[in-house]
Amino acid sequence: MLTGIHTASLSIGSDDSDENPNTFDIEGKYCNGGGYREGGACWYLAPLNTDCNTFCGAYAGVNAAGLNHWDSLNFVDCNTFMQNLGVSPGMGSLHASIQLGCAYHVGTAESWFALTTPQDPAYDGGGLWRMSCPCNN
């Protein structure tokens, strides 16, 4: 006879360490620490005032190929990408003078996209942008 409250848990899917714990990662799109896999890199949204060189130090460094990822995309793709990284920006804007790649503007809650490539891994967002960083893990 059972008494009291009994619970059980069920795990569906792989026990892969790259899996986002809040998502069924059927296509292998998530990386360690909440990153998103695209274009051969694991992408993360770095904290404000943090450059990709610093941030990716915890993830085996910056993925050099990823710095050119935005060359073939546009700001609509950037907006979708930001959603995959966990923020819900308004419509994106184009910024042609800074090598942002795809970044999240904190003041306006917009994604910003810059066509100037490669993305500068040493740029920390100037207190305005959270940088999307391509890391190697």
N, C-alpha and C positions, 0 to 999 in steps of 0.2 A: 504494500500500500504506500503510495506517494503522498507526502504531506508538504505543505508550503509551496513556494513558487519555484519553478524549475525553468531554466532557459536553455536554449540551444542556438548555435549559430551555424550558418551554412555559407561556405565560400564558393562562389561560382567564378570560373576563369582561372587564370594562372596565378601562381604565387611569385610572379616576376617582380623584382625590386624596382623596375622602371614603371610599374603600374601606378597611376594616380589612384589613391585609396577611395576617392569619391566617384569614380567613373569606371564603367566597364570598358576596358581598354582592348577591345577586340582587334583593332588595327595597329596596335603598338605605337600609338601617338603620344604617349606620355612618358616623361623621363623622371629620374630621381628628383625629389624635392619640389615637385609640382611643375616641372618644365614641360614644354610642348615640342614634340619632334617634327621638324619640317626641313626639307632641303639638306638633309645629312647632318644637321646640328640639333642639339637640344637647346631650345630657346627659353629664356626666363625674363621676367620683368624685374629689372634691378630696382632697389630702393632709390628714392630721390637722392641726388648728389653722389651717385655711385657709378663709376665707369665700368665698362665691360671687362677690361683687363683685371680690375680688382675683383669684381663679382665672380667672374669665371675661374678665378684662382681656386675656388672650392670645388670646381667641376672640371679639373684637368686642363684648364686654360681656354682661351678663345678659339673657336673654330674659324680658321682663316677663310675657308670657302664661304662660310656663312656671312662674312662681312660684305660679300657681293650679292647676297640673296635678293635684295630689293631692286636690283637692276632691272629685272623683268616683270615686276609687279606694279601695282598702283595703290592709291590711298584707300580704295574700297577693299582691296585685299588686306591692307594694313588694319583696317577697322575690324574685319573678321578675325585677323590674327590676334589682335588685342583681346577680343572676346575669348579666344582659346587660351590666353594667358590669364584670364580671370577678371578682366575689367570690362565694363560696358560703356565704351565711349560714344559720344554723339558722332555725327558725321565727321570725317577726317578733313584735314587741310594739307595743302602742299607747301612745303618750305624748301626753297631751292638753295639757300645760302650756307646751311650747316649740314655736315655729313651725319644726319640723324639715323638713316635707315628708316625704321618704323619705330616711333616713340609715342609715349602717352603724355600729353600735356596736362599737368596737374591743375592749373588754374582754370582751364576751360573744359576739362574732362573730354577732350577730343583726342583722337589719334592723329599724329602728324607724320607725314611721309615726305622724305626728301629723295629726290632723284640722283643727288650727288653720291656716287659710290667710289670707292668702297666706304662702308660705314666706318667712322672713326672710333676704334675701341677705347681710346683714351679720353673721349669726351664724356663728361659726367652729367650732362643735361642742364648745366648752368642754373640749377635750382628751379627749373621750369618743367623739365621732362624727365620721365622715368624711361630709361633706355631698355629696348628689347635686346638682349644679349645672346649671341650664338655661342654655346659652350660645347666642349668636346665629349661630355659623358654620354 
